[in-house]
Amino acid sequence: MSESPESVLSLHDAGLDEETARAEIYGLLAALYYAPPTPELLANLRLAATEAPASGAFLEEPWRQLVGAARAQGDAGTASEHDALFGGVGKPEVYLFGSHYLAGFLNERPLASLRRDLADLGLARATGMGETEDHIAYLCEVMRYLIAGEDVGVANLARQQQFFTAHLQPWVPAFCDALTGHPAAHFYQAVAEFTRAFMAIEAQGFDLL
């Protein structure tokens, strides 16, 4: 998993092309969901500009709310919130795994289907990663690769659409609902709303293809 905290400051840079911006956002979401955000990532997020290049852009308000939530909460509080929502022994407060939302159980058919598609892309879970591949952070990293990877046989728009439609679009809205509705979510409520808005833009863009 890559955190790329330095990329946070450039998300709304007018000079950033659309595909690079998309890849950076997927990388940011992966970092925020995979582990408690590092102090460096949070520091950069707090310093990020809150105005989009085009005023009124769809992501502008969710981004402003996310940056504001980072500024309103200290590093320790944000780390504790991540642990309270997603960690602990046994059942977490909010599941980060697609199979839970798609099948009601972990390690079910959606995970098997995902693994087949990952193998077709030539991808596999990194050694040492304890989570299954249907973790939202892992899926975001796959999308980041499909956007920014150098192998155009794999990293192309058609592959992005196929992967997003099969493995993110069907369950991420339900995940965002679970997260925004949890009383312990403060910073992560803003993360969820930004995730929801970004995924809606992605879905709309792929529908136009």
Salt bridges, closest charged atoms under 4 A:
GLU19 OE1 - ARG22 NH1 2.79
GLU60 OE2 - ARG64 NH2 3.48
GLU61 OE1 - ARG64 NH1 2.70
ASP75 OD1 - ARG46 NH2 2.75
ASP83 OD1 - HIS82 ND1 3.98
GLU93 OE1 - HIS182 NE2 2.74
ASP117 OD2 - HIS167 NE2 2.62
ASP120 OD2 - ARG159 NH1 2.85
GLU133 OE1 - ARG115 NE 2.95
GLU141 OE1 - ARG144 NH1 3.75
ASP177 OD1 - ARG196 NH1 2.86
GLU193 OE1 - ARG196 NE 3.16
GLU202 OE2 - ARG22 NE 2.77
